[in-house]
Amino acid sequence: MKKSEIQIVWFKRDLRITDHKPIYEASKNSTPTLMLYIVETDYWSEPFANRRHWSFIHDSLVELSRDLNTINQKLIIQIGSVEKVFKDLSKKYKINYVFAHEESGNDWTFKRDIKVRSSFANSKINYKEFPANGVVRCLKDRNEWSKIRNFRMKENIIPTPNNIIPFKAINGSPIPPKTDNIFINNFRGKVQKGGRSQALKTINSFLQIRGKNYIYNISKPGKSENSCSRISPHLTWGTISSKEIINMTSIKINSLHEVERKIWKKNISALLSRLTWRCHFIQKLESQPSIEFKCMHPYYEGLREKQVNLKFYSAWKNGQTGYPFVDACMRFLNYNGWITFRMRAMLVSFASYDLWLDWRKIGYHLAQMFTDYEPGIHYSQLQMQSGVTGINTLRIYNPIKQSYDQDPNGEFIKKWVPELKNVPEAWIHEPWKMSLNTQKSSKCIIGKDYPHKIIVHSEAIKKAKSQFTKIMKKEGYNEKSKFIFTKLGSRRKKREVLPNKQLKLL
Ligand SMILES: Cc1cc2nc3c(=O)[nH]c(=O)nc-3n(C[C@H](O)[C@H](O)[C@H](O)COP(=O)(O)OP(=O)(O)OC[C@H]3O[C@@H](n4cnc5c(N)ncnc54)[C@H](O)[C@@H]3O)c2cc1C
């Protein structure tokens, strides 16, 4: 019997129907279209994956399914390996086309894509992939990147077609299935709500009210929770596109009178530059997928990974280092699935320079905790903040200075490290300086109720600096740095310097 012809829109990290090129392209053919999402079981047992991510995706799939119904389509969710799902579909149907977005994912998805492409080619299925954002596949010249990216961001928002021929003859659930048994890693605490309606609500509330103090509060861990856009998981899982956000910011700016415009312009341009960084960092992983596992600058291989101190790792991960601000930030992150940029950087800096933990070891815990886990940003930032890129200034955060700067009266610390809630403000940043009497009256004996500081910051940093200086002096170090810069470095001056002989104490 002749197989009936179909085409497929394969959703991955693009859980929306607006500004969605694969859907739009599918609408040009008069072939029944299957809207497909695959829960890839093996992916969910990888060390970077966490049920927290799935929770967000689950919400988003529920809404995607509803939104597809409005254009007379049905979302079909299958469970298993992509290869098997497509193989089974091919047994029943003649698949003419598969439409999808390019995914700049991690090694796992990269390898899956290679296999999928070759199996599509063998089965004579036309596989059409489209850029998902400003990241350029097979970029030839890094100097050309921002031109291409900016051009893409100025393109019109792609409309949602409503003339796609629906595909009806398949059994499959439009509702995300219960997949409890596939999650190895779990979380305790909250997770941001996913879904297109939440994406719009989040960005609208930011552009209407919350973003007014964006720049001012961006590094304050408590206040940034409300003042930052909080759009990151939506961008990660694609319930909204960067282009849509950029478009909304120009509508906002154009709607304002002069005085208001002045206030908002600073905040909006800060947001826009971060959206550029987003593509910039993901481009690094796209251009060099090995950065998930290997230091950008090869001279840093072996620097820390042989000396993993599991006691330090566990104290860092659980917010038990004895540095109140570090512990408060980690506990906040573990509970909320999000923390602002500067605090992410400080947590990595503390783990890397103070505790001498390798970025690969700490990266998995952070990936699991971040609802917005985006491999391109994640691995680039981990490497940058731990000093192994060879093209960035070394940024070493002083956890005590950060504590005084970002949480002067210790409010945030007291909320997230309740053992310290009765400690007087004068000691909250350095509780180890309290006399025994003050410890007793604060009901917080250091070493019993709250840990002794795990390491002396100034001593640890001295050692770290000398290790870095040794490596930077090695023959051939600068040549390697230049090569890395040519391939991956930002062309904006000052952001990335060459080579990384500069040091910034923050
Ligand atoms: C070690 C480390 C790991 C990180 N891992 C991730 C990750 O897995 N996923 C992720 O989305 N961000 C990551 N970031 C970047 C940044 O911390 C988050 O994007 C930001 O805190 C998200 O909150 P927001 O949406 O309120 O950001 P806003 O400040 O409101 O910024 C708007 C958007 O710009 C992008 N953005 C902001 N800062 C950066 C940055 N420094 N680099 C690249 N893009 C940026 C994000 O998409 C963000 O949603 C990481 C930073 C560090 C230091």
The ligand as an SDF file (V2000), in Angstrom:
LIG
                    3D

 53 58  0  0  0  0  0  0  0  0999 V2000
   28.7650   31.2420   35.2550 C   0  0  0  0  0  0  0  0  0  0  0  0
   27.5910   31.8190   34.5270 C   0  0  0  0  0  0  0  0  0  0  0  0
   26.7080   30.9560   33.9020 C   0  0  0  0  0  0  0  0  0  0  0  0
   25.6180   31.4770   33.1900 C   0  0  0  0  0  0  0  0  0  0  0  0
   24.7670   30.5930   32.6070 N   0  0  0  0  0  0  0  0  0  0  0  0
   23.7000   31.0550   31.9160 C   0  0  0  0  0  0  0  0  0  0  0  0
   22.7880   30.1350   31.3080 C   0  0  0  0  0  0  0  0  0  0  0  0
   22.9510   28.9020   31.3710 O   0  0  0  0  0  0  0  0  0  0  0  0
   21.7280   30.6630   30.6400 N   0  0  0  0  0  0  0  0  0  0  0  0
   21.5270   32.0130   30.5300 C   0  0  0  0  0  0  0  0  0  0  0  0
   20.5330   32.4370   29.9250 O   0  0  0  0  0  0  0  0  0  0  0  0
   22.3980   32.8790   31.0830 N   0  0  0  0  0  0  0  0  0  0  0  0
   23.4620   32.4600   31.7750 C   0  0  0  0  0  0  0  0  0  0  0  0
   24.3290   33.3620   32.3530 N   0  0  0  0  0  0  0  0  0  0  0  0
   24.1830   34.7910   32.0610 C   0  0  0  0  0  0  0  0  0  0  0  0
   23.2870   35.6300   33.0020 C   0  0  0  0  0  0  0  0  0  0  0  0
   23.6630   35.4850   34.3110 O   0  0  0  0  0  0  0  0  0  0  0  0
   21.8200   35.3220   32.8160 C   0  0  0  0  0  0  0  0  0  0  0  0
   21.4660   35.3780   31.4510 O   0  0  0  0  0  0  0  0  0  0  0  0
   20.9130   36.3220   33.5340 C   0  0  0  0  0  0  0  0  0  0  0  0
   21.2350   36.3830   34.8810 O   0  0  0  0  0  0  0  0  0  0  0  0
   19.4550   35.9110   33.3380 C   0  0  0  0  0  0  0  0  0  0  0  0
   18.5780   36.7440   34.0310 O   0  0  0  0  0  0  0  0  0  0  0  0
   17.6340   37.7930   33.2670 P   0  0  0  0  0  0  0  0  0  0  0  0
   16.8800   37.1150   32.1840 O   0  0  0  0  0  0  0  0  0  0  0  0
   16.8510   38.5130   34.2750 O   0  0  0  0  0  0  0  0  0  0  0  0
   18.7390   38.7180   32.6020 O   0  0  0  0  0  0  0  0  0  0  0  0
   18.7300   40.2290   32.1330 P   0  0  0  0  0  0  0  0  0  0  0  0
   19.8170   40.9260   32.8610 O   0  0  0  0  0  0  0  0  0  0  0  0
   17.3910   40.8030   32.2000 O   0  0  0  0  0  0  0  0  0  0  0  0
   19.2170   40.1080   30.6180 O   0  0  0  0  0  0  0  0  0  0  0  0
   18.3320   39.8340   29.5210 C   0  0  0  0  0  0  0  0  0  0  0  0
   18.8050   38.6350   28.7460 C   0  0  0  0  0  0  0  0  0  0  0  0
   20.1040   38.8540   28.2040 O   0  0  0  0  0  0  0  0  0  0  0  0
   20.8600   37.6510   28.2280 C   0  0  0  0  0  0  0  0  0  0  0  0
   22.0290   37.8410   29.0940 N   0  0  0  0  0  0  0  0  0  0  0  0
   22.1000   38.5570   30.2340 C   0  0  0  0  0  0  0  0  0  0  0  0
   23.3530   38.5390   30.7270 N   0  0  0  0  0  0  0  0  0  0  0  0
   24.0660   37.7820   29.8820 C   0  0  0  0  0  0  0  0  0  0  0  0
   25.4300   37.3920   29.8410 C   0  0  0  0  0  0  0  0  0  0  0  0
   26.3050   37.7850   30.7500 N   0  0  0  0  0  0  0  0  0  0  0  0
   25.8400   36.6020   28.8370 N   0  0  0  0  0  0  0  0  0  0  0  0
   24.9840   36.2050   27.8830 C   0  0  0  0  0  0  0  0  0  0  0  0
   23.6790   36.5530   27.8510 N   0  0  0  0  0  0  0  0  0  0  0  0
   23.2370   37.3300   28.8460 C   0  0  0  0  0  0  0  0  0  0  0  0
   19.9470   36.5670   28.7880 C   0  0  0  0  0  0  0  0  0  0  0  0
   19.3370   35.8980   27.7270 O   0  0  0  0  0  0  0  0  0  0  0  0
   18.9400   37.3680   29.5760 C   0  0  0  0  0  0  0  0  0  0  0  0
   17.7050   36.7230   29.6910 O   0  0  0  0  0  0  0  0  0  0  0  0
   25.4290   32.8760   33.0830 C   0  0  0  0  0  0  0  0  0  0  0  0
   26.3250   33.7230   33.7190 C   0  0  0  0  0  0  0  0  0  0  0  0
   27.3910   33.2090   34.4360 C   0  0  0  0  0  0  0  0  0  0  0  0
   28.3350   34.1380   35.1170 C   0  0  0  0  0  0  0  0  0  0  0  0
  1  2  1  0
  2  3  1  0
  2 52  2  0
  3  4  2  0
  4  5  1  0
  4 50  1  0
  5  6  2  0
  6  7  1  0
  6 13  1  0
  7  8  2  0
  7  9  1  0
  9 10  1  0
 10 11  2  0
 10 12  1  0
 12 13  2  0
 13 14  1  0
 14 15  1  0
 14 50  1  0
 15 16  1  0
 16 17  1  0
 16 18  1  0
 18 19  1  0
 18 20  1  0
 20 21  1  0
 20 22  1  0
 22 23  1  0
 23 24  1  0
 24 25  2  0
 24 26  1  0
 24 27  1  0
 27 28  1  0
 28 29  2  0
 28 30  1  0
 28 31  1  0
 31 32  1  0
 32 33  1  0
 33 34  1  0
 33 48  1  0
 34 35  1  0
 35 36  1  0
 35 46  1  0
 36 37  1  0
 36 45  1  0
 37 38  2  0
 38 39  1  0
 39 40  1  0
 39 45  2  0
 40 41  1  0
 40 42  2  0
 42 43  1  0
 43 44  2  0
 44 45  1  0
 46 47  1  0
 46 48  1  0
 48 49  1  0
 50 51  2  0
 51 52  1  0
 52 53  1  0
M  END
$$$$
